[in-house]
Amino acid sequence: MILNDWPGNKILGFSKYRFLKEGLEKEEDLLRILHLSDLQGASFGENNVELLSKVSDAKPHLIVFTGDLVDRRMHVDKDFGTAIEFMSNLKKIAPTFFSYGNHELAFSSSTVDDLREKLENAGVVVLDGNSYIQEIQVSEPMNNGEQKNLDLDSGISKFRSLRVLLTGFPERLLMVKGKNRTKKNSDVDLKAVRCTVDELKGKRRESQCDISVFLAHEPQFIEEYSVADYDYIFSGHAHGGQIRVPFLGGLFSPGQGILPKYTSGVHKAGDGKMIVSRGLGNSSFPIRIFNRPEIVLAEIQV
């Protein structure tokens, strides 16, 4: 596992995590999943051109967005169009998958339905308790000293297909009226959460896929999510703890309180791993200290 900051980038942080199979450690056949979260109306260049450029440069096979594309303070008619355009431009780079955050669900049900319709019309797959299987072509490693990824007779690169299962946890199960920032796990109907996770575990077993990916906005429910036995869980919500203290990490996160545990990086989740993004934008607390907005790239050997 490797963590790097994108060299020379003073605005957007870029974190890369590499997961190689023990004993193999060949880089040719890595699946590249780019993870974004918590944009919340932030803009990186006009029409987010800088953000889109960094995403494109990473050459992802898949893009996952784990909620809070919009902010509850945004004007639906004025601001949502920009968010939809951004997601549409992501889809032009690679297949794009979206799961809701708490800010989307703070709007009326009709607004949420309208947002979903517009995202789907833009070609984005919305995962809200449902699953999707995406087939991806990755370069195939060569043996016996052959030129990497090249058919020497035809001059054509060799590839193999991967079936990737992507599932989105339904964020609405974690919504507690009046307790967005002070919510604790005990405030949530954990029985309903566990029942849903059991259903999603069944979908994973039936999928017969090469790798399974679980999108869940709020990372503090890692123990519940891990029961589903997915290979990788992607999460956001914590904004990196907003203010990061050297050697201690993030200072505060909604649902986790002071000195939260899950604000960034990679965490063990059962037999899998959870990757938490520091997010891109801010909400009611508009300041980040020692905590750059973050693009995450996971490179996975499958």
Disulfide bonds with the S-S distance in Angstrom:
none
